[in-house]
Amino acid sequence: MVSSYAYEQVLDLVFPTVCLGCGKAGGRILCEGCLARIASSCNQVELDSHRGYPEHCPRLNGFRAAGPYLGVIRELVLSLKSHGRPFAFPLARLMVAAAGNDPDYVAPKAIYYVPSERSKIKERGHNPAEVLACAVSTLLGRPLSHSLEKIKATEDQDRLPAVLRWGNVSGAFRCMPGFKARGSVLLIDDVLTTGTTARACGGALLDAGADAVHALVAARAVLRRGYAAT
C-alpha cells in the first residue's frame, strides 16, 4: 500500500500546488511548517451539556476536532468537498494530531464515517467523510468499516435551526442488518456543527453493539449566537 506521504508527493509532482497556509509555491497542499504550526493548536473539543436534546438522544463519549472551521482548515474542508482525496491526507494528519495519544482516538476497534445519501454522492462524486475516514484509517493503521448506512432522506442540517436538527436525523442511520459493532469505535466526519448527526450515527453504532463511540472531525463549526453548543 502506498503511504499517505508518498501519495502526497506523487500528487505534488503531477499537480504542483501552493501551500494553503503560507502561499509557498511548488510545495505540498500544506507544507510541513504550516502543518506543524496548525497541529500545535489542535485540541480536544469538550462534550457540552445535554441541554436542548430529548432524554433518549444518544450521548457520545467524546469529540475532538483539528480546529475551528476557519482559515486554512476551512479552505482544506471546502477543497475536500469539491476535489476529494488530495485534500484528505493533510486534514487527516491534523485530525491525528488532535487525537494525541488517547487510545480511544488512536486505537479504536474500528473506524466508521457519517454516511451520505446516494444522490449527494452521485452529484459530488464522493462522500467527504468517507474519504477522510480512509485517510485516518491509513495513518492510524486501524480497520475501516463501511457498515454504517443512511436509510432515510433528510433536509440539509445547515439549513435548519438547532432545535429542529435532532428530529431531522433521528432514525436516519443504522448499521447494516446482522452487523455487530464491537468495542470502542471512532466516528469520522468533516465538520461538526451542533453534533446531532454525530449523535444519530453514534446511536446506531451503540445499538449495533459498540461499547463507546468517540467522534473525530476535521473542523468544529463556529456557531452563531442562539445555537445549542452540542
C-alpha positions in Angstrom: 0.0 0.0 0.0 1.3 3.5 -0.9 1.9 5.6 2.2 0.0 8.9 2.7 3.2 10.8 2.5 4.3 9.1 -0.8 0.8 9.7 -2.2 1.0 13.4 -1.5 4.5 13.6 -3.1 3.1 12.0 -6.3 0.2 14.4 -6.3 2.6 17.3 -5.9 4.6 16.1 -9.0 1.5 15.7 -11.1 -0.4 18.7 -9.8 2.1 21.3 -8.4 0.5 23.1 -5.5 0.7 26.2 -3.5 0.6 25.8 0.3 -2.7 27.0 1.6 -1.0 28.2 4.8 1.9 30.3 3.6 1.5 30.5 -0.1 4.8 28.9 -0.9 4.8 27.6 -4.5 5.9 24.2 -5.7 5.3 22.5 -2.4 2.6 20.4 -0.8 -1.0 21.4 -0.2 0.0 22.1 3.3 3.8 22.4 3.9 5.4 20.8 6.9 6.0 24.1 8.6 2.3 25.1 8.3 1.1 21.7 9.2 3.2 21.7 12.4 2.0 25.2 13.3 -1.6 24.3 12.9 -1.2 20.9 14.5 0.3 22.6 17.6 -3.0 24.3 18.2 -5.2 21.2 17.8 -7.0 20.4 20.9 -9.9 18.4 22.4 -13.4 19.6 21.9 -15.1 19.0 25.3 -18.5 17.4 25.3 -21.2 20.0 26.1 -24.3 19.6 28.2 -27.3 17.6 27.0 -29.5 20.6 27.2 -31.8 21.0 24.2 -31.9 17.3 23.3 -34.6 14.7 24.2 -33.6 12.4 27.0 -33.4 9.5 24.6 -30.9 11.3 22.4 -27.7 9.3 22.4 -24.7 10.7 24.2 -21.3 10.2 22.6 -18.2 9.6 24.7 -16.1 12.4 23.3 -15.5 14.8 20.4 -12.2 16.1 19.1 -11.6 18.4 16.1 -8.5 19.5 14.3 -9.6 23.1 14.8 -12.4 25.6 14.2 -14.0 25.9 10.8 -11.9 29.0 9.9 -8.8 29.9 7.9 -6.7 27.2 6.4 -8.8 24.3 7.9 -11.9 25.8 6.3 -10.1 26.1 2.9 -9.0 22.4 3.2 -12.5 21.2 4.1 -14.1 23.1 1.2 -11.5 21.7 -1.2 -12.1 18.2 0.2 -15.8 18.6 -0.5 -15.2 19.7 -4.1 -12.0 17.8 -5.0 -11.8 14.8 -2.6 -8.8 12.7 -1.8 -5.8 15.1 -2.4 -7.0 17.2 0.5 -7.9 14.3 2.8 -4.4 13.5 4.0 -3.4 17.0 5.2 -6.7 17.2 7.1 -6.3 13.6 8.4 -2.8 14.4 9.7 -4.2 17.4 11.6 -7.0 15.2 13.0 -4.5 12.6 14.2 -2.6 15.4 15.8 -5.7 16.4 17.7 -6.2 12.8 18.7 -3.0 12.9 20.6 -2.1 9.7 22.4 -5.6 8.9 23.6 -6.3 5.2 22.8 -10.0 6.0 22.4 -9.0 8.0 19.3 -5.8 6.4 18.0 -6.5 2.7 18.7 -10.3 2.2 18.2 -11.6 -1.3 17.4 -12.8 0.1 14.1 -13.3 3.4 12.3 -16.6 4.4 10.8 -17.8 7.5 9.0 -21.0 9.5 8.6 -22.7 8.1 5.5 -24.2 10.3 2.9 -27.3 9.9 0.6 -26.6 8.3 -2.8 -27.9 11.3 -4.6 -25.3 13.6 -2.9 -22.5 11.1 -3.6 -23.5 10.9 -7.2 -23.6 14.7 -7.5 -20.3 15.3 -5.8 -18.5 12.1 -6.8 -17.6 11.1 -3.3 -18.5 11.3 0.4 -16.1 13.7 2.1 -16.5 11.8 5.4 -15.6 8.5 3.8 -12.6 9.9 2.1 -11.4 11.4 5.4 -12.0 8.1 7.2 -9.9 6.3 4.6 -7.0 8.6 5.2 -7.3 8.5 9.0 -7.5 4.7 8.8 -4.3 4.6 6.8 -2.5 6.9 9.2 -3.6 5.0 12.3 -3.4 1.5 10.9 -6.9 0.7 12.2 -9.6 -1.1 10.2 -12.2 0.9 8.3 -15.8 -0.3 8.3 -18.4 0.7 5.7 -21.3 -0.8 7.7 -23.0 2.4 8.8 -25.6 3.4 6.3 -28.2 6.2 5.8 -31.8 4.8 5.5 -33.8 8.0 5.4 -33.6 11.2 3.4 -33.1 14.3 5.5 -33.0 18.0 5.0 -29.6 19.7 4.9 -28.7 20.3 8.5 -27.1 23.6 7.9 -30.4 24.9 6.7 -32.2 24.1 9.9 -32.2 25.8 13.3 -30.6 23.8 16.1 -33.9 23.0 17.7 -35.1 21.1 14.6 -31.9 19.2 13.8 -32.4 16.2 16.1 -35.8 15.5 14.7 -34.4 15.7 11.2 -31.8 13.0 11.6 -33.3 10.8 14.3 -33.7 7.3 12.9 -31.9 8.2 9.7 -28.9 5.9 10.3 -28.3 2.3 11.1 -25.7 -0.4 10.8 -26.3 -3.0 8.1 -28.7 -5.8 9.2 -26.8 -8.5 11.1 -23.7 -6.4 11.6 -22.2 -6.3 15.1 -20.0 -3.4 16.2 -17.6 -4.2 18.9 -15.5 -2.3 21.5 -14.8 1.4 21.4 -15.1 2.8 17.9 -14.2 6.0 16.2 -16.7 8.1 14.1 -15.3 10.4 11.4 -16.9 13.4 9.8 -15.6 16.6 8.1 -17.5 19.3 10.1 -19.3 19.1 13.4 -21.8 21.9 14.0 -24.4 21.0 16.7 -23.4 17.4 16.9 -26.9 16.0 16.1 -25.8 14.0 13.1 -22.8 12.5 15.0 -25.2 11.6 17.9 -27.6 9.9 15.5 -24.8 7.9 13.9 -23.4 7.1 17.4 -26.7 5.8 18.5 -26.8 3.4 15.5 -23.3 2.1 16.4 -24.3 1.7 20.1 -27.5 -0.1 19.0 -25.3 -2.5 16.9 -23.2 -3.4 20.0 -20.4 -0.8 20.3 -19.2 -0.1 23.8 -18.3 3.5 23.2 -18.3 6.0 20.3 -15.9 8.9 20.0 -16.1 11.4 17.2 -13.0 12.9 15.4 -13.7 15.6 12.9 -11.7 18.0 10.7 -13.4 21.1 11.9 -15.7 22.4 14.6 -18.1 25.0 13.2 -18.2 28.4 14.9 -21.8 28.5 16.0 -23.9 31.6 15.5 -25.4 33.1 18.6 -28.5 31.3 19.7 -27.4 27.8 18.6 -27.0 25.0 21.1 -23.4 24.1 21.6 -23.8 20.3 21.5 
